[in-house]
Amino acid sequence: MAPETGTWAKRTKGRNQASSPSEPLMPNSKPLMANSSGTDPVSDAVQSALRTLDAEGSGIAAITAALQSDLGSAFARAAELIRNAKGRLIVTGLGKSGHIGRKVAATFASTGTPAFFVHAAEAGHGDLGMITADDVILALSWSGEQPEMKTLITYAKRFRIPLIAMTAECESTLAKAAEIALTLPKAREACPHNLAPTTSSLMLLALGDALAIALLEGRGFTSVDFSVLHPGGKLGAMLKYTRDLMHTGDAVPLKPLGTRMSDALVEMTSKGFGCVGIVDARGAIAGIVTDGDLRRHMLRPDLMTAVVDDVMTRNPKTIRGETLASEALEILNSSKITALIVTEANKPVGIVHLHDILRAGVV
């Protein structure tokens, strides 16, 4: 990650030099040489991007291999420790690790694991008060040797707060102090000088996301649970229920079997949904008359005097109020229709139109 001072600087002098033989690199890692031809700036930029993505992809591949080896058992123990915590997950870090930590904490919190971020430097200036003995600390540090992390380590030991380290150095101060060390494989930065935190940042983020999703799945966290925590924005819109968007009561266009088409057409026109639901004597949905049905029977000379039974589409598509709005939109699009009757026990309780779903922000 970013250049650091103190013990780490002394122990790893020259680590980030591309020619340094002291640090083992991942298999297949190689220096990233810039294209200096200057003949095609667009091509040069694309080639640079491809080299960056190749380097960062190698980092993710290395984590995958590590999880299938030594990292796997530590990862499973970390997930179990967090899952069984009485308190919250405290994610900490500083520099680029801190930026990644903030995002990882947000992902945990939004997927059912109560979590928040505490900056490692601010911890020693009062923010330690946010951490309780029931919590678990997840500390991110590529080197594991930031001096600012010492306060957190001491605090965790004093109050016996479980500490999980996410680092690339298994012999670092942080890793040795941790109850569980998630040791990431060595990786070359995408930066051609092997300096700017790029591949390393992505690897911390990827492992943090993997841990959050493992806990999500382990808890059986559902889309319903997700909707409770995401009421706003596009996600909130997609997680609304059909019952939240449907029209009810007198707004629902309905007529009984045996109704003349002229009366059904008045109902269809006045309610403005382009259809009218047809119910039987028990009030259950028996069919639907749509604009399409009218076009198919347009040449009938007796259309207006015919009864709806002869024109309607039987066994129409319906939807339940507990269905997510995003699923309702998929049904409308795949069926090439614009409205759905909402039913309970096969009796109509509402109607939802394509425009209602789009206005809610579901796309």
C-alpha positions in Angstrom: 0.0 0.0 0.0 1.2 3.6 0.5 4.7 4.2 1.7 4.9 4.0 5.5 7.3 4.9 8.3 8.8 3.4 11.4 9.5 -0.3 11.8 8.0 -1.3 8.5 10.2 1.2 6.6 13.3 -0.3 8.2 12.4 -3.9 7.7 11.4 -3.5 4.0 13.8 -0.9 2.6 13.7 -1.2 -1.1 10.6 -3.5 -1.1 8.8 -1.4 -3.7 11.6 -1.3 -6.2 10.7 -3.4 -9.3 14.2 -4.9 -9.3 14.2 -5.8 -5.7 15.0 -9.6 -5.3 14.0 -9.6 -1.6 10.3 -9.9 -2.1 8.8 -13.0 -3.7 6.2 -12.1 -6.3 3.2 -14.1 -7.4 3.7 -16.6 -10.1 3.4 -15.1 -13.5 3.9 -11.6 -12.1 6.1 -9.4 -14.3 7.2 -5.8 -14.6 4.7 -3.6 -16.3 6.5 -1.7 -19.0 4.8 1.4 -20.4 4.4 1.8 -24.2 6.5 4.8 -25.1 5.9 4.7 -28.8 3.7 7.7 -28.7 2.3 6.9 -32.2 -1.3 6.3 -31.1 -2.3 7.9 -27.7 -5.7 6.0 -27.7 -4.0 2.7 -28.3 -1.3 3.4 -25.7 -4.0 4.3 -23.1 -6.0 1.1 -23.8 -2.8 -1.0 -23.6 -2.0 0.6 -20.3 -5.5 -0.2 -19.0 -5.2 -3.8 -20.2 -1.9 -4.2 -18.3 -3.5 -2.7 -15.2 -6.5 -5.1 -15.4 -4.2 -8.0 -16.1 -2.2 -7.2 -13.0 -5.2 -6.7 -10.8 -6.9 -9.8 -12.2 -3.8 -11.8 -11.2 -4.2 -10.5 -7.6 -7.8 -11.8 -7.5 -6.7 -15.1 -9.0 -4.0 -15.4 -6.2 -6.7 -14.9 -3.5 -8.8 -17.6 -5.1 -5.9 -20.0 -5.0 -5.1 -19.0 -1.4 -8.6 -19.7 -0.3 -8.4 -23.2 -1.6 -5.2 -23.6 0.4 -4.0 -22.1 3.7 -6.2 -19.0 3.7 -9.4 -21.1 3.6 -9.4 -22.3 7.2 -8.6 -18.8 8.6 -11.3 -17.3 6.4 -13.9 -19.8 7.8 -12.8 -19.1 11.4 -13.1 -15.3 10.8 -16.6 -15.7 9.4 -17.7 -17.8 12.4 -16.1 -15.3 14.9 -18.0 -12.4 13.3 -21.3 -14.3 13.0 -21.2 -15.2 16.7 -20.3 -11.8 18.0 -22.7 -10.2 20.5 -21.8 -6.8 19.3 -20.8 -5.2 16.0 -17.9 -5.6 13.6 -15.5 -2.7 13.8 -13.5 -2.2 10.6 -10.4 -0.1 10.8 -7.5 1.0 8.7 -5.8 4.2 7.4 -4.5 5.4 4.1 -5.7 3.4 1.1 -6.6 0.5 3.5 -8.8 3.0 5.4 -10.7 3.9 2.2 -11.2 0.3 1.4 -12.2 -0.4 5.1 -15.0 2.2 4.9 -16.5 0.5 1.8 -16.1 -2.9 3.4 -17.8 -1.8 6.6 -20.7 -0.4 4.5 -21.1 -3.7 2.6 -21.2 -5.6 5.9 -23.8 -3.3 7.4 -26.0 -3.4 4.3 -26.0 -7.2 4.1 -27.0 -8.0 7.7 -23.8 -7.7 9.7 -23.9 -4.6 11.9 -20.6 -2.8 11.2 -19.0 0.6 11.1 -15.6 2.1 10.4 -13.2 3.6 12.9 -10.2 5.4 11.5 -7.0 3.9 13.1 -5.5 7.3 13.7 -8.6 8.8 15.2 -9.0 5.8 17.5 -6.4 7.1 19.9 -8.1 10.5 20.1 -11.4 9.3 21.6 -12.9 7.0 19.0 -11.9 4.0 21.0 -15.0 4.8 23.0 -17.0 3.4 20.0 -15.6 -0.1 20.5 -17.1 -2.4 23.2 -15.9 -5.7 24.6 -18.7 -7.4 22.7 -17.4 -6.3 19.3 -15.0 -7.8 16.9 -12.3 -5.7 15.2 -11.3 -6.3 11.5 -8.0 -4.4 10.8 -6.9 -3.8 7.2 -3.2 -3.1 6.6 -1.2 -4.4 3.7 2.1 -4.2 5.7 0.6 -4.7 9.1 3.1 -2.2 10.5 1.4 1.2 10.7 2.4 2.8 14.0 -1.1 4.2 14.3 -2.5 0.7 14.6 -0.6 0.1 17.9 -3.2 1.9 20.0 -6.0 -0.3 18.6 -3.9 -3.5 19.2 -3.2 -2.5 22.8 -6.9 -1.6 23.4 -8.0 -5.0 21.9 -5.7 -6.9 24.1 -6.6 -4.9 27.2 -10.4 -5.6 26.9 -10.0 -9.0 25.2 -11.7 -7.8 22.0 -11.2 -10.4 19.2 -9.0 -9.0 16.5 -8.9 -10.2 12.9 -6.0 -8.9 10.7 -6.2 -8.6 6.9 -2.6 -8.2 5.8 0.0 -9.5 3.3 2.6 -9.9 6.0 2.1 -13.0 8.3 5.1 -11.9 10.5 3.9 -8.4 10.9 3.1 -6.8 14.3 -0.6 -6.7 13.4 -0.8 -10.4 12.2 1.0 -11.6 15.3 -1.3 -9.7 17.6 -4.5 -10.9 15.9 -6.6 -13.8 17.0 -7.0 -14.7 13.3 -4.8 -13.5 10.5 -6.2 -13.4 6.9 -2.8 -13.4 5.1 -3.2 -12.2 1.5 -0.7 -13.6 -1.1 2.1 -11.3 -2.3 1.1 -9.2 -5.3 2.7 -6.8 -7.7 1.0 -3.4 -8.0 -0.4 -2.4 -11.3 1.7 0.7 -11.1 4.8 0.2 -13.3 7.0 1.4 -10.4 5.3 -1.1 -8.0 4.4 1.9 -5.8 0.8 3.2 -6.2 -1.6 1.0 -4.2 -3.7 -0.7 -6.9 -3.6 -4.4 -7.0 -3.2 -4.5 -3.2 -6.2 -2.3 -2.6 -8.4 -4.4 -4.9 -7.3 -7.6 -3.1 -8.2 -6.1 0.3 -11.6 -5.0 -1.1 -12.3 -8.4 -2.7 -11.5 -10.4 0.4 -13.6 -8.0 2.5 -16.5 -8.4 0.1 -16.1 -12.2 0.1 -16.3 -12.3 3.9 -19.4 -10.1 3.9 -21.2 -12.3 1.3 -20.2 -15.5 3.2 -21.9 -14.0 6.3 -24.9 -13.0 4.2 -25.4 -16.5 2.9 -24.6 -18.0 6.3 -27.3 -16.0 7.9 -29.9 -16.7 5.2 -30.1 -13.0 4.5 -32.9 -12.6 1.9 -34.0 -9.9 -0.6 -36.8 -9.1 1.9 -34.2 -8.4 4.6 -32.2 -6.4 2.0 -35.2 -4.2 1.3 -35.5 -3.2 5.0 -32.0 -1.8 4.9 -32.3 -0.2 1.4 -35.5 1.8 1.3 -34.0 4.6 -0.8 -32.6 5.0 -4.3 -32.8 2.6 -7.2 -32.2 -0.4 -4.9 -35.1 0.7 -2.7 -37.3 1.1 -5.7 -36.5 -2.4 -7.0 -37.2 -3.9 -3.6 -40.7 -2.3 -3.2 -43.6 -4.7 -3.2 -46.4 -4.7 -5.7 -48.8 -3.9 -2.9 -46.9 -0.6 -2.4 -47.6 0.5 -5.9 -51.0 -1.0 -6.8 -54.3 0.9 -7.2 -57.1 -0.4 -5.0 -60.8 0.0 -4.3 -62.9 1.7 -6.9 -59.8 2.4 -9.0 -59.7 -1.3 -10.0 -61.6 -1.9 -13.3 -63.8 -4.9 -12.7 -67.0 -6.3 -14.1 -68.9 -9.6 -13.5 -69.4 -12.4 -16.0 -72.4 -11.7 -18.3 -71.6 -8.0 -18.6 -72.3 -6.5 -22.0 -69.2 -5.4 -23.8 -70.5 -1.8 -24.1 -70.6 -1.6 -20.3 -67.2 -3.2 -20.0 -65.8 -0.7 -22.5 -67.1 2.2 -20.4 -65.4 0.7 -17.3 -62.2 0.1 -19.2 -62.1 3.7 -20.6 -63.0 5.4 -17.3 -60.4 3.6 -15.2 -57.6 4.2 -17.8 -55.7 1.0 -17.4 -56.5 -0.4 -20.9 -58.2 -3.4 -19.4 -61.0 -4.6 -17.2 -61.0 -7.7 -15.0 -63.9 -10.1 -15.1 -65.0 -11.8 -11.9 -67.3 -14.8 -11.3 -70.1 -15.0 -8.8 -67.7 -15.7 -6.0 -65.6 -12.6 -6.8 -62.7 -14.7 -8.1 -60.9 -13.5 -11.2 -62.3 -15.4 -14.3 -60.8 -13.4 -17.1 -59.7 -10.0 -18.5 -60.6 -7.9 -21.5 -57.8 -5.9 -22.9 -57.2 -3.5 -25.8 -55.7 -6.5 -27.6 -59.0 -8.5 -27.1 -60.9 -5.5 -28.6 -58.6 -5.4 -31.7 -59.0 -9.1 -32.2 -62.8 -8.9 -32.2 -63.1 -5.5 -33.9 -64.8 -7.0 -37.0 -67.6 -8.6 -35.0 -70.8 -6.6 -35.9 -72.3 -7.5 -32.5 -69.2 -6.6 -30.4 -70.9 -4.0 -28.3 -73.9 -6.2 -27.5 -71.9 -9.4 -26.9 -71.1 -10.4 -23.4 -67.6 -10.3 -21.9 -67.6 -14.1 -21.6 -67.2 -14.4 -25.4 -64.4 -11.8 -25.7 -62.3 -12.0 -22.6 -59.0 -13.8 -22.2 -59.5 -16.6 -19.6 -57.1 -17.4 -16.8 -55.2 -14.1 -17.2 -51.8 -13.5 -15.7 -52.1 -12.1 -12.2 -49.6 -11.2 -9.4 -49.6 -11.3 -5.6 -49.1 -8.2 -3.5 -46.0 -9.7 -1.9 -44.2 -9.9 -5.3 -41.3 -7.5 -5.6 -41.9 -4.6 -8.0 -38.8 -5.7 -10.0 -40.3 -9.1 -10.6 -43.6 -7.5 -11.6 -41.7 -5.4 -14.2 -40.0 -8.6 -15.5 -43.4 -10.3 -15.9 -44.9 -7.2 -17.7 -41.9 -7.0 -20.1 -41.7 -10.7 -20.9 -45.5 -11.0 -21.4 -45.6 -7.8 -23.4 -48.5 -6.4 -21.4 -48.9 -3.1 -19.5 -51.0 -4.0 -16.4 -51.5 -6.9 -13.9 -54.4 -7.7 -11.7 -53.2 -8.2 -8.1 -55.0 -11.0 -6.3 -55.3 -12.7 -2.9 -56.8 -16.2 -2.9 -57.6 -15.6 -6.6 -59.7 -12.6 -5.8 -58.7 -9.2 -7.2 -57.5 -6.6 -4.6 -55.7 -4.2 -6.9 -54.1 -3.4 -10.2 -50.6 -2.3 -11.1 -49.6 -0.6 -14.3 -46.2 -0.5 -16.0 -46.1 3.3 -15.6 -46.6 2.9 -11.8 -43.5 0.7 -11.6 -41.4 3.0 -13.8 -42.5 6.1 -11.8 -41.2 4.4 -8.7 -37.8 4.2 -10.2 -37.7 0.5 -11.0 -35.8 0.0 -14.3 
